[in-house]
Amino acid sequence: MITKKKICVIGLGYIGLPTAVMFASKGCNVSGVDINSEVVNLINSGTPHIDEPGLILELNNQINSGNLKAFDRPIESDVYIIAVPTPIGSDFKADLSYVDKAVESITPLIKLGNLIILESTSPVGTTLRIRDALAKKRPDLKILIEDNSNADINIAYCPERVLPGRIMEELSLNDRIVGGITNACSKKAKELYKIFVDGEIHITDSKTAELAKLTENSYRDINIAFANEISMICDDLKINVTELIRLSNKHPRVKILEPGVGVGGHCIAIDPWFIVESDPTRAKIIKLAREVNHNKTEWVYKKILNEINNIKPKVLRIGIMGLAFKPNVADLRESPAMEIALKLALNTDVTIILSEPNINKIPTEFAGLNIYLDNRENAFEDADIIVALVRHKEFFSMIKRYEYKNILDFCGLLM
Ligand SMILES: NC(=O)c1ccc[n+]([C@@H]2O[C@H](COP(=O)([O-])OP(=O)(O)OC[C@H]3O[C@@H](n4cnc5c(N)ncnc54)[C@H](O)[C@@H]3O)[C@@H](O)[C@H]2O)c1
């Protein structure tokens, strides 16, 4: 058993913090590390900086039990888990600088028998890049050994596939893939995750595990792109897309997803680009799907703009329903609805009333603009146009009250 091992989790965001808490809840001695000192202080005071059901309670339990403590630099441990951001740059190429810095920060601490795990979603080859970086900086350790039989340390890629909003449940319930740089590394990683994972743990090599994670998110992106493309075709042909998809899904082997205003968040809108970067000639559908989903946001914005300009007398106020990147979460990261609201606020003179039931403060991006957050449903009574951008559960009953109004429904609330 390795449940009492010392584990250091680097990067305490949506993935790192719940993971650190899970290991701590099983009795491990966990150091959480973040370069953001505000995050470190909040966590040590038992206050998560992210909104995730069940997290605050378990975080408090683990801080109070002494099993989890946050630091601003890595602490010598038996296991290091890297869960830092892997964004894309303006060239749509992976920015691995956070991973590189995280690896640098643990390099001097690594000792015989350590297990190093990358959890950040990464382009194929990143785990081997970590192996090479460590081999270069720590020639005293035996790392570059093909069958790993006598290697001094173990390195593996172990991606996460949790759904924001259900992270605490899915961390233990979901099946996981672990891909070591050798089979021995995979076995060590599997043994570690067995501490809290109830789902099956599937072993493979690091490159397959890296591509599996990217493939899963590209699969989602392509299927959403299909729904989004159909929605725009329906608009051209004056067909109700919600009705069309409902009927098409009566086919026993058809399951079309819901169209929306684009794809946001930190995963699906980014990860497919890592495949495109690795194999630009082959990754045609993957790239096209990214473009369709990206362009859908601009298409929605232009539709709203047209409506504002075409309606007479002049449109003075519009009500926007939903800002989050997907239904029933507070997460605004890379949200297409945010992008649309911001563009409307910057490029029109209408007053924008926002309804986003999952937040209670207007995002700082809107400071100084003619846009305000109003949770009172009757705010929409004054709006000349209501624009439905996100399918939050609270909106279904709410929109019924305004059916007599001019509603632009981009997320299927009206069916
Ligand atoms: N959020 C998800 O649902 C999800 C799901 C699966 C995979 N992922 C992947 O997991 C990784 C982390 O994502 P996230 O959503 O947790 O990110 P996040 O932005 O919520 O958190 C990352 C944290 O890492 C910290 N950090 C950055 N560099 C650091 C360093 N060198 N040392 C210590 N801390 C550092 C940041 O301050 C931040 O608090 C990404 O690669 C992401 O693609 C995310």
The ligand as an ORCA input file, in Angstrom:
! r2SCAN-3c Opt
* xyz 0 1
  N     -10.910     22.124    -16.049
  C     -11.211     20.960    -16.567
  O     -12.371     20.563    -16.576
  C     -10.130     20.053    -17.132
  C     -10.481     18.738    -17.459
  C      -9.492     17.893    -17.925
  C      -8.205     18.364    -18.103
  N      -7.887     19.669    -17.802
  C      -6.504     20.079    -18.004
  O      -5.858     20.160    -16.728
  C      -4.871     21.198    -16.742
  C      -5.170     22.170    -15.626
  O      -6.416     22.755    -15.868
  P      -7.232     23.534    -14.768
  O      -8.588     23.734    -15.314
  O      -7.055     22.895    -13.438
  O      -6.428     24.930    -14.776
  P      -6.607     26.169    -13.796
  O      -6.248     27.369    -14.573
  O      -7.920     26.081    -13.097
  O      -5.487     25.914    -12.660
  C      -4.132     25.835    -12.925
  C      -3.372     26.373    -11.703
  O      -1.986     26.147    -11.921
  C      -1.270     27.230    -11.339
  N       0.087     27.234    -11.881
  C       0.522     27.633    -13.112
  N       1.845     27.405    -13.234
  C       2.262     26.843    -12.066
  C       3.517     26.372    -11.588
  N       4.609     26.418    -12.337
  N       3.577     25.885    -10.334
  C       2.471     25.823     -9.548
  N       1.249     26.249     -9.959
  C       1.157     26.741    -11.200
  C      -2.111     28.432    -11.667
  O      -1.827     29.528    -10.810
  C      -3.545     27.863    -11.474
  O      -4.026     28.097    -10.170
  C      -4.952     21.828    -18.134
  O      -4.007     21.227    -18.965
  C      -6.349     21.470    -18.606
  O      -6.448     21.433    -20.011
  C      -8.813     20.509    -17.311
*
